[in-house]
């Protein structure tokens, strides 16, 4: 699933929760929940990946130029979002996997 689809679903859910809060008369509670939901999802996306993901990155490195660019941009500590970009680039260049 691409990041754009996830963001669109998140925005639609936020709007739906907002209208539920308006209907229920709990706007402040719903907005606090929406802020916490977005903060949590951003935090998860920015967390560093597990050690076995670094092994996968080493296997992908050196095969495709644009994948190597994403790996170089990520640096030594790769976040989940950066790993997904690297993996997507690798799969795009190597469709047999």
MOLINQUI-V806011 format. One record per helix or strand of 2 or more residues. SS is the DSSP state (2 for helix, 1 for strand). FROM is the first residue (numbers start at 1). LEN is the number of residues. If there is no record, write none. Layout:
ss: {SS/SS}
from: {FROM/FROM}
len: {LEN/LEN}
This chain:
ss: {2/2/2/2/2}
from: {3/27/51/65/80}
len: {22/20/10/10/14}
